[in-house]
Amino acid sequence: MNEALMKNYEATFMEKVAVIHAAFDEKPHTVAFVEVDKKLSDIEKCEEAFMKTNTIDSAWWDNEGVTPMFPDATCRSTATNDFVLIGNTKYKCSRIGWEKV
């Protein structure tokens, strides 16, 4: 697919959400922007961002649709007490599910 068509597709059907690490850090900081389908519910967007920012078989920052924003060579996976920001709405990763903050 050519670049112009791909950009149009992304603008029409995808949105970027921010993943913010706070669980084990002194100060919360954005570690990634993750592309998710606009049609998903906010909770589904949080789940996708969580999945894409966890290392399973390879480093999470190499996953498709992930723009890493951390300054170091590596970064831990997203965990309980981290956040996902969707537009102006922030969600906290709980032990089970997501809580709107």
C-alpha positions in Angstrom: 0.0 0.0 0.0 1.5 3.4 -0.9 2.4 5.9 1.9 -0.5 8.4 1.2 -3.1 5.6 1.4 -1.6 4.3 4.6 -1.6 7.7 6.2 -5.3 8.2 5.2 -6.2 4.8 6.6 -4.5 5.5 9.9 -6.1 9.0 10.2 -9.5 7.5 9.5 -9.5 4.2 11.5 -6.7 4.5 14.0 -5.9 6.7 17.0 -2.9 7.0 19.2 -3.1 6.5 23.0 -0.4 7.2 25.5 1.1 4.6 27.9 2.3 6.2 31.1 4.5 4.3 33.5 4.0 5.2 37.2 4.0 1.9 39.1 7.7 1.6 40.1 8.9 5.1 39.2 9.3 8.3 41.2 7.5 10.3 38.6 5.0 9.2 36.0 6.3 9.4 32.4 5.0 8.6 29.0 6.9 5.6 27.6 5.0 5.0 24.3 2.3 6.0 21.9 0.3 3.0 20.7 -2.0 2.9 17.6 -5.4 1.4 18.3 -8.5 1.0 16.3 -10.9 3.9 16.9 -13.9 1.6 16.9 -12.8 -0.2 20.0 -14.2 0.7 23.4 -11.9 2.5 25.8 -11.3 -0.6 27.8 -10.4 -2.6 24.7 -8.0 0.2 23.7 -6.4 -0.1 27.1 -6.1 -3.8 26.7 -4.5 -3.5 23.3 -2.0 -0.8 24.6 -1.2 -3.1 27.5 -0.6 -6.1 25.3 1.6 -4.1 22.8 3.7 -2.7 25.7 4.6 -6.0 27.2 7.6 -8.1 26.2 6.6 -11.7 25.3 8.7 -13.1 22.5 10.6 -9.9 21.7 11.1 -6.3 23.0 7.7 -4.6 23.2 9.1 -1.4 21.6 9.6 -3.3 18.4 5.9 -4.1 18.1 3.9 -2.8 15.1 2.0 0.4 16.0 4.2 1.3 18.9 6.2 4.5 19.1 8.7 4.3 22.0 9.2 7.5 24.0 11.6 6.4 26.7 15.2 7.8 26.7 17.1 4.7 27.7 18.0 1.6 25.7 15.3 -0.5 27.3 12.1 -0.1 29.3 10.1 -2.4 31.5 6.7 -3.8 30.4 3.4 -2.1 31.4 2.1 -3.3 34.8 -0.5 -2.8 37.4 -0.7 0.9 38.6 0.5 2.2 35.2 -1.9 4.3 33.0 -3.3 4.6 29.5 -4.4 8.0 28.3 -7.1 8.1 25.7 -7.8 11.6 24.6 -8.4 13.4 27.9 -9.5 10.3 29.8 -7.0 8.4 31.9 -7.3 4.8 32.9 -5.3 3.0 35.6 -4.3 -0.6 35.2 -5.8 -2.4 38.2 -5.1 -5.9 39.5 -8.2 -6.9 37.5 -9.2 -4.6 34.6 -9.0 -0.8 34.2 -10.3 2.0 36.4 -11.2 5.4 35.0 -9.2 8.1 36.9 
